[in-house]
Amino acid sequence: MAGATVRPTPVLKDELDIVIPTIRNLDFLEMWRPFFEPYHLIIVQDGDPSKTVKVPKGFDYELYNRNDINKIMGPKASCISFKDSACRCFGCMVSKK
């Protein structure tokens, strides 16, 4: 079948969240849609919390930024550094799976 879209069977759908740390809009998710769309995404925005990254429509996601981390973690928020890959640790922490 030429042009047929292959949809992979979601593995561990009810046991897995995908954590994405980012400072950019998430347009790249369109290319990954067949793989990521069945899953819940936890997006941790690095950088300026007054700017909101754009997520393509159709994804199930939660979006967190520095303000959210400060609110949730209180005085321990400083253990999640930014401007490096450590912000993804927060995404793993808030995952319910």
TANOR-V827918 format. One record per pair of residues at least 24 apart in sequence whose C-alpha atoms are under 8 Angstrom apart, sorted by the first residue. I is the first residue (numbers start at 1). GAP is how many residues later the second one is. D is the distance in Angstrom with one decimal. If there is no record, write none. Layout:
I:GAP:D / I:GAP:D
//
This chain:
6:28:7.7 / 7:27:5.6 / 7:28:7.4 / 8:26:6.9 / 8:27:6.6 / 10:25:7.5 / 10:28:6.5 / 10:29:7.9 / 13:25:6.9 / 13:26:5.9 / 14:83:7.6 / 15:82:5.3 / 16:24:7.6 / 16:81:5.7 / 17:24:5.8 / 17:25:6.8 / 17:78:6.5 / 17:79:8.0 / 17:80:6.5 / 18:24:6.0 / 19:24:5.9 / 19:25:7.5 / 19:69:6.6 / 19:72:5.6 / 19:73:6.7 / 20:24:6.2 / 20:68:6.7 / 20:71:7.7 / 21:24:6.0 / 21:25:6.8 / 21:64:7.3 / 21:66:6.4 / 21:67:5.3 / 21:70:8.0 / 22:24:5.7 / 23:24:6.1 / 23:30:7.3 / 24:29:6.2 / 25:28:4.7 / 25:29:4.8 / 25:30:6.5 / 26:27:7.1 / 26:28:6.0 / 26:29:5.2 / 26:30:6.9 / 27:27:7.6 / 27:28:6.9 / 27:29:6.4 / 29:26:8.0 / 29:27:7.2 / 30:26:7.2 / 42:49:5.9 / 42:53:7.4 / 43:48:7.0 / 44:43:6.5 / 44:44:6.5 / 44:46:7.5 / 44:47:6.3 / 46:36:6.2 / 46:37:6.6 / 46:41:7.0 / 47:35:7.3 / 47:36:7.0
//
